[in-house]
Amino acid sequence: MKATFDLQGKRVLITGGASGIGLGAAMAFLRCGATVAINDLPSSENLKQVVADLKAQGHSVIAAPGNVGDADDAPRMVREAIESMGGLDYLINNAGTPGTKIPIPPSDMESQNEDFWNLLLNVNLIGPYRCTRAAASALKDSSGAIVNTSSIAALPTGGGSSSVYCATKAGLISLTREWSRGLAPQVRVNAIAPGCVDSNWMCRFPDDEGQRYDVDGIPLKRIGSPEDYGEAILWLAAGADYVTGQCLNVDGGMTT
Ligand SMILES: NC(=O)c1ccc[n+]([C@@H]2O[C@H](COP(=O)([O-])OP(=O)(O)OC[C@H]3O[C@@H](n4cnc5c(N)ncnc54)[C@H](O)[C@@H]3O)[C@@H](O)[C@H]2O)c1
């Protein structure tokens, strides 16, 4: 059963929202009556299509194109989204990149070069900082909340597409705790750590052998859908009134 909140009049900005987990979160907030600004890369055709489709369905939604990995574009995008919606209640820092289509083993330090580090740090770690910094004042005004999308790759049980990716997602959990203290008491800050996701994520593990994922190691015996993750984000943002500084593993029990 899905959680229900009355979010009429609430304003949400979701980065990387034109696909996967971000779109799952957008659907959850829209279902509850919120206005949602969906961010994605300016080059994203998906963003235009998704926003047009959702508008046609009668939802209150705007496109907020911008690159969270760019020091100027990210705050510009956040400012414009806040201006368009007349404020902000929830910021969902969800955009992320693996920077590779094939997982890079920890032993391969050569492939994880300075350019690779810079890309992943910029999008996965500094991106959420840029958006949070630009949104902090509006979120304080509304006593709002932030939810960051980390990954189980950040956990000791992890194993992600690269060591650099794991480090950026672990850093985001650390920032979640820091910001929960820094923006308290007005703003709550939490994170989710997704397991396997049925999304367009660019990185595929070679042992998939045609299957998108192997569910044997998942106690709930299925891959998480964007809706599963969107529901967890919705609850941490709009419910969870006494929860802050936490990272919720949403992984079908994989890390147990
Ligand atoms: N797919 C997985 O297996 C998995 C597992 C754990 C965590 N995650 C995390 O979940 C989040 C969402 O991933 P997803 O699985 O929904 O993938 P996805 O590829 O379906 O969606 C990610 C979206 O982010 C956008 N994006 C990428 N770089 C951006 C940038 N610089 N600025 C703005 N938008 C940008 C992409 O265009 C895309 O629409 C990411 O942070 C990812 O690290 C994914």
The ligand as an ORCA input file, in Angstrom:
! r2SCAN-3c Opt
* xyz 0 1
  N      20.721      2.202    -10.939
  C      21.335      1.719     -9.872
  O      21.713      0.540     -9.841
  C      21.545      2.603     -8.663
  C      21.836      1.987     -7.433
  C      22.043      2.793     -6.319
  C      21.967      4.178     -6.422
  N      21.684      4.745     -7.634
  C      21.622      6.201     -7.678
  O      20.299      6.578     -7.996
  C      20.297      7.860     -8.643
  C      19.374      7.793     -9.850
  O      19.823      6.774    -10.732
  P      18.809      5.888    -11.610
  O      19.110      4.465    -11.328
  O      17.449      6.390    -11.446
  O      19.436      6.185    -13.073
  P      18.840      6.893    -14.364
  O      19.979      6.882    -15.319
  O      17.567      6.256    -14.763
  O      18.532      8.398    -13.892
  C      19.552      9.320    -13.593
  C      19.153     10.663    -14.210
  O      20.118     11.640    -13.789
  C      20.383     12.474    -14.896
  N      21.681     13.128    -14.722
  C      22.906     12.572    -14.843
  N      23.851     13.500    -14.665
  C      23.211     14.664    -14.400
  C      23.657     15.985    -14.138
  N      24.955     16.276    -14.127
  N      22.723     16.955    -13.917
  C      21.397     16.675    -13.959
  N      20.924     15.430    -14.213
  C      21.823     14.443    -14.435
  C      20.367     11.526    -16.091
  O      20.210     12.226    -17.330
  C      19.203     10.622    -15.750
  O      17.972     11.111    -16.275
  C      21.755      8.180     -8.951
  O      22.238      9.110     -8.003
  C      22.476      6.856     -8.754
  O      23.801      7.032     -8.358
  C      21.456      3.989     -8.756
*
